[in-house]
C-alpha cells in the first residue's frame, strides 16, 4: 500500500477514476487531490461513492503554476501522479503561452518541488501527440516529458525518481468519439467523421489507471512507458454504434493526425519491448549500453527497430469487441 499519493489534475476524468481505483483496491493510505477547479472538488465531496472515503482524501485547490502552493501540498516520500494540463488542441493554439505556462512551466515547478522534497516517485501522464508533434499541445507535452525524464540526471543526491507514461485517447473520456457518436445516434444525426482512413488506439479509463499504478508502484527504470494496445478504425466504430451508419465527412481538423503514433520510427531505435509495454530510453543515456543492460537484466529478447508504433499497424479490434466496449461506456 502506498502511503500518500498526490494527484495533480485530481478532479479530471483520469484523476477521479484513479482515486476510485486506489480506494476500491485499498492501495493508498492518503490521497491528495490538487486542482484549480473548486466546483469539481465540491462535486467529488458530494458524490455518494467518495463520501464513504472522505477520511482518506485531502482536497487542495491550487494551480501547478503556483510553486509556493505546490510546496505546501507535496511532502517528503509522497508518490505524485502528474495529470494536470491544458489538453484541448484548439484552445492551446489560440492561447499558446497559457499552454506553455501550464504544461511546461507548471511541470518544471512540480519537478523542482519533488526534487527538493525527495518524493518517492513522480509519474507524468503524456499523450501520443507528443510523438512528432503537429500542434502546440503535443509540443508542450513533449517538452514536459523531457523536463521530467531529465530530472533523473540533475537531481543530485535527491532520491526522487521521475518517469513518464505516454498513451492516446481514452475510450469514453470527455470529447472522445464513442460518447460523441452515441449522442448523435440518440439525436438521429449523421455521424461526423473527419477522414474515413482514421484509426485510433483503444484504452479504457480503468486500464489507464491500472497501467499508471503499475509504473508508479513497481517500475523504476527511467524513461517513457507506452502500453501495448489494440486499435480500431473510425468506420468500424461507426458500424458498431449505428446500424444505419449515416456518415457526414467534415474533413481533418488542424493539428489532427490520421493515425495515432505513440512511438516514432526514430524513437524506436532506443526502445525496449516488454510483454505488455514498451520503454523509450532517455535521450541522454548511451543507448547501446542502456539496451544491453536491461535486455540482459530482464531477459528481453527483442526491441522495436526502425518503425513507428502506430494505430494503423497495430492489431485491430473486431466489431463484436467494439460493441462490448461501447456497451460499457455510459
C-alpha positions as CSV (number, residue, x, y, z in Angstrom):
1,X,0.0,0.0,0.0
2,X,1.3,3.5,-0.9
3,X,1.5,5.9,2.0
4,X,0.4,9.2,0.4
5,X,-0.4,9.9,-3.2
6,X,-0.7,13.4,-4.7
7,X,-2.7,13.7,-8.0
8,X,-2.3,17.0,-9.9
9,X,-5.5,17.5,-12.0
10,X,-7.1,15.2,-9.5
11,X,-10.6,16.3,-10.3
12,X,-10.4,15.4,-14.0
13,X,-11.6,12.3,-15.8
14,X,-8.4,10.3,-15.1
15,X,-8.0,11.8,-11.6
16,X,-11.4,10.7,-10.4
17,X,-11.1,7.3,-11.9
18,X,-7.6,6.8,-10.5
19,X,-8.8,7.8,-7.0
20,X,-11.7,5.4,-7.2
21,X,-9.3,2.7,-8.3
22,X,-7.0,3.3,-5.4
23,X,-9.8,3.4,-2.9
24,X,-11.6,0.3,-4.1
25,X,-8.4,-1.7,-4.1
26,X,-7.1,-0.3,-0.8
27,X,-3.8,0.8,-2.5
28,X,-3.2,4.2,-0.7
29,X,-3.5,5.4,2.9
30,X,-4.0,9.1,1.9
31,X,-4.9,10.6,-1.5
32,X,-4.4,14.3,-2.2
33,X,-6.5,15.9,-4.9
34,X,-4.7,19.0,-6.3
35,X,-6.8,21.0,-8.8
36,X,-7.8,24.6,-9.6
37,X,-11.5,23.8,-10.2
38,X,-13.2,24.3,-6.8
39,X,-16.6,23.3,-8.3
40,X,-15.2,19.8,-9.2
41,X,-13.8,19.5,-5.8
42,X,-17.3,20.0,-4.4
43,X,-18.8,17.5,-6.8
44,X,-16.4,14.8,-5.7
45,X,-17.1,15.6,-2.0
46,X,-20.8,15.3,-2.7
47,X,-20.5,12.0,-4.7
48,X,-22.1,9.1,-2.9
49,X,-19.1,6.8,-3.5
50,X,-16.5,9.3,-2.4
51,X,-18.5,10.3,0.7
52,X,-17.6,6.9,2.2
53,X,-13.9,7.6,1.9
54,X,-13.6,11.3,2.9
55,X,-11.2,10.4,5.7
56,X,-8.7,9.1,3.1
57,X,-9.0,12.2,0.9
58,X,-7.4,15.7,1.1
59,X,-8.7,18.5,-1.2
60,X,-6.3,21.3,-2.2
61,X,-7.4,24.0,-4.6
62,X,-4.3,25.3,-6.5
63,X,-2.5,25.6,-9.8
64,X,0.7,24.0,-10.8
65,X,1.8,27.4,-12.0
66,X,2.0,28.4,-8.3
67,X,5.2,27.0,-6.9
68,X,4.5,28.2,-3.3
69,X,1.2,26.3,-3.3
70,X,2.9,23.1,-4.6
71,X,5.5,23.5,-1.9
72,X,2.7,23.4,0.8
73,X,1.0,20.4,-0.7
74,X,3.8,18.0,-1.5
75,X,5.5,16.2,1.4
76,X,8.7,14.1,1.6
77,X,8.2,10.5,0.5
78,X,5.0,11.2,-1.5
79,X,4.1,9.5,-4.7
80,X,3.0,12.0,-7.3
81,X,0.9,11.5,-10.4
82,X,1.0,14.5,-12.7
83,X,-2.2,14.7,-14.7
84,X,-2.8,18.4,-14.7
85,X,-2.5,20.0,-18.2
86,X,-4.2,22.2,-20.8
87,X,-5.3,19.5,-23.2
88,X,-7.7,20.9,-25.9
89,X,-5.7,21.3,-29.1
90,X,-7.7,24.3,-30.4
91,X,-7.7,26.2,-27.1
92,X,-3.9,25.7,-26.8
93,X,-3.4,27.1,-30.3
94,X,-5.5,30.2,-29.5
95,X,-3.9,30.7,-26.1
96,X,-0.3,29.5,-26.8
97,X,1.6,31.0,-23.8
98,X,-1.1,29.9,-21.4
99,X,-0.4,26.3,-22.6
100,X,3.3,26.9,-22.2
101,X,2.7,28.3,-18.6
102,X,0.7,25.3,-17.5
103,X,2.2,22.3,-19.5
104,X,5.9,23.4,-19.4
105,X,6.5,25.9,-16.7
106,X,3.9,24.2,-14.4
107,X,5.6,20.9,-14.9
108,X,9.0,22.3,-14.1
109,X,7.6,23.8,-10.9
110,X,6.4,20.4,-9.9
111,X,9.8,18.7,-10.8
112,X,11.7,21.3,-8.7
113,X,9.5,20.8,-5.7
114,X,9.6,17.0,-6.0
115,X,13.5,17.1,-6.1
116,X,13.6,19.3,-3.0
117,X,11.1,17.3,-1.1
118,X,12.8,14.0,-2.0
119,X,9.5,12.4,-3.0
120,X,9.4,8.6,-3.8
121,X,8.4,8.9,-7.4
122,X,6.7,11.2,-9.9
123,X,4.8,9.7,-12.9
124,X,3.7,12.2,-15.5
125,X,0.9,11.4,-17.9
126,X,1.7,12.3,-21.5
127,X,0.0,11.8,-24.9
128,X,0.5,10.3,-28.3
129,X,0.5,13.9,-29.6
130,X,4.0,14.3,-28.0
131,X,5.3,11.9,-30.7
132,X,6.4,14.0,-33.7
133,X,4.0,16.8,-32.6
134,X,1.9,18.6,-35.1
135,X,0.3,21.1,-32.7
136,X,1.3,23.2,-29.7
137,X,-0.4,20.9,-27.2
138,X,1.8,18.0,-28.4
139,X,4.9,20.2,-28.4
140,X,4.3,21.3,-24.8
141,X,3.8,17.7,-23.7
142,X,7.0,16.6,-25.5
143,X,8.9,19.4,-23.6
144,X,7.2,18.3,-20.4
145,X,8.3,14.7,-21.0
146,X,11.9,15.9,-21.4
147,X,11.8,18.0,-18.2
148,X,10.5,15.1,-16.2
149,X,12.9,12.5,-17.5
150,X,15.9,14.8,-17.4
151,X,15.3,15.4,-13.7
152,X,16.8,12.0,-13.1
153,X,20.1,13.3,-14.5
154,X,20.4,16.6,-12.5
155,X,18.6,15.8,-9.2
156,X,21.9,15.4,-7.3
157,X,21.6,13.5,-4.0
158,X,17.8,13.6,-4.1
159,X,16.3,10.1,-4.0
160,X,13.2,11.1,-6.1
161,X,12.5,9.1,-9.3
162,X,10.9,10.6,-12.4
163,X,9.0,8.6,-15.1
164,X,6.6,9.3,-17.9
165,X,3.6,7.3,-19.2
166,X,2.5,8.1,-22.8
167,X,-0.8,6.9,-24.2
168,X,-3.5,8.1,-26.6
169,X,-7.2,8.9,-26.3
170,X,-9.1,7.1,-23.6
171,X,-12.3,5.4,-24.6
172,X,-15.3,7.2,-23.1
173,X,-13.4,10.3,-21.9
174,X,-14.9,13.7,-22.4
175,X,-15.0,14.8,-26.0
176,X,-13.9,11.4,-27.3
177,X,-15.5,9.7,-30.3
178,X,-17.7,7.0,-28.6
179,X,-19.8,9.2,-26.4
180,X,-20.0,11.8,-29.2
181,X,-21.3,9.2,-31.7
182,X,-23.8,7.8,-29.2
183,X,-25.2,11.2,-28.6
184,X,-25.5,11.8,-32.4
185,X,-27.4,8.5,-32.8
186,X,-29.7,9.4,-29.9
187,X,-30.5,12.7,-31.7
188,X,-30.8,10.9,-35.1
189,X,-28.0,12.9,-36.6
190,X,-25.4,11.7,-39.1
191,X,-22.1,10.7,-37.6
192,X,-19.4,13.3,-38.3
193,X,-16.1,11.7,-39.5
194,X,-13.0,13.7,-40.3
195,X,-11.4,11.0,-42.5
196,X,-12.5,7.5,-43.4
197,X,-9.0,6.2,-43.1
198,X,-8.6,7.3,-39.5
199,X,-7.6,4.8,-36.8
200,X,-7.1,5.2,-33.0
201,X,-5.7,3.1,-30.2
202,X,-8.1,1.8,-27.6
203,X,-7.6,2.2,-23.9
204,X,-10.3,2.2,-21.2
205,X,-10.1,4.6,-18.3
206,X,-9.8,1.7,-15.9
207,X,-6.9,0.2,-17.9
208,X,-5.1,3.5,-17.9
209,X,-5.4,3.6,-14.1
210,X,-4.0,0.0,-13.8
211,X,-1.1,0.9,-16.1
212,X,-0.2,4.1,-14.3
213,X,-0.4,2.3,-10.9
214,X,1.9,-0.4,-12.2
215,X,4.5,2.2,-13.2
216,X,4.0,4.2,-10.0
217,X,4.4,1.2,-7.7
218,X,6.7,-1.3,-9.5
219,X,8.8,0.3,-12.2
220,X,12.0,2.3,-11.5
221,X,13.8,2.4,-14.9
222,X,13.9,5.9,-16.1
223,X,12.2,6.6,-19.5
224,X,8.8,6.8,-21.2
225,X,6.5,3.9,-20.7
226,X,4.0,3.1,-23.5
227,X,1.3,0.4,-23.1
228,X,0.7,-2.2,-25.9
229,X,-2.8,-1.6,-27.2
230,X,-5.2,-2.8,-29.9
231,X,-6.6,-0.2,-32.3
232,X,-9.8,0.4,-34.3
233,X,-10.8,2.2,-37.4
234,X,-13.3,5.1,-37.2
235,X,-15.6,3.3,-39.7
236,X,-15.7,0.2,-37.5
237,X,-16.7,2.3,-34.5
238,X,-19.5,3.9,-36.6
239,X,-20.7,0.5,-37.7
240,X,-20.7,-0.9,-34.1
241,X,-22.7,2.1,-32.8
242,X,-25.2,2.6,-35.6
243,X,-26.8,0.0,-37.9
244,X,-27.7,2.7,-40.4
245,X,-24.2,4.3,-40.2
246,X,-25.2,7.6,-41.8
247,X,-21.9,9.5,-42.2
248,X,-21.0,13.1,-42.8
249,X,-17.4,13.8,-43.8
250,X,-16.2,17.1,-42.2
251,X,-12.5,17.0,-43.1
252,X,-9.5,16.7,-40.9
253,X,-9.0,19.4,-38.2
254,X,-5.8,21.5,-37.9
255,X,-3.2,19.6,-35.9
256,X,-5.1,16.3,-36.1
257,X,-3.4,13.1,-37.3
258,X,-5.0,10.3,-39.4
259,X,-3.3,7.7,-37.2
260,X,-2.1,7.8,-33.6
261,X,1.7,7.3,-33.3
262,X,2.8,6.5,-29.8
263,X,6.5,5.7,-30.7
264,X,8.1,7.3,-33.7
265,X,10.4,5.5,-36.1
266,X,13.4,7.4,-34.7
267,X,12.4,6.7,-31.1
268,X,12.0,3.0,-31.9
269,X,15.8,2.7,-32.3
270,X,16.2,3.1,-28.5
271,X,13.0,1.4,-27.4
272,X,12.8,-1.8,-25.4
273,X,9.8,-4.2,-25.8
274,X,8.3,-6.0,-22.8
275,X,5.3,-8.3,-22.8
276,X,2.7,-5.6,-22.3
277,X,4.5,-2.3,-22.8
278,X,7.4,-0.5,-24.4
279,X,10.1,1.6,-22.7
280,X,11.7,4.5,-24.6
281,X,15.1,5.2,-23.2
282,X,16.1,8.7,-22.2
283,X,17.9,10.7,-24.9
284,X,20.9,11.4,-22.5
285,X,21.9,7.8,-22.0
286,X,24.3,5.8,-24.1
287,X,21.7,3.8,-26.0
288,X,23.8,0.7,-26.7
289,X,24.7,0.3,-23.0
290,X,21.1,1.0,-21.8
291,X,19.6,-1.6,-24.2
292,X,22.3,-4.1,-23.5
293,X,22.0,-3.7,-19.7
294,X,18.2,-4.1,-19.5
295,X,17.9,-6.7,-22.2
296,X,20.2,-8.9,-20.0
297,X,18.6,-7.9,-16.7
298,X,15.0,-8.6,-17.8
299,X,15.8,-11.3,-20.4
300,X,14.2,-9.2,-23.1
301,X,14.5,-10.9,-26.5
302,X,13.7,-8.1,-28.8
303,X,13.2,-4.3,-29.2
304,X,11.4,-2.2,-31.7
305,X,13.6,-1.4,-34.6
306,X,13.1,1.2,-37.4
307,X,9.4,1.6,-37.4
308,X,6.5,3.6,-35.9
309,X,4.3,2.1,-33.2
310,X,1.1,3.3,-34.9
311,X,-2.6,2.7,-34.7
312,X,-2.8,1.8,-38.4
313,X,-0.4,-1.2,-38.0
314,X,-1.5,-2.4,-34.5
315,X,-3.8,-5.4,-34.1
316,X,-7.4,-4.3,-34.7
317,X,-10.5,-4.8,-32.5
318,X,-13.3,-6.5,-34.4
319,X,-17.0,-5.3,-34.4
320,X,-18.1,-7.6,-31.6
321,X,-15.2,-6.4,-29.4
322,X,-16.1,-2.8,-30.2
323,X,-19.8,-3.4,-29.3
324,X,-18.7,-4.7,-25.9
325,X,-16.5,-1.7,-25.3
326,X,-19.3,0.7,-26.4
327,X,-21.9,-1.0,-24.1
328,X,-19.6,-0.5,-21.1
329,X,-19.5,3.3,-21.7
330,X,-22.4,5.3,-20.3
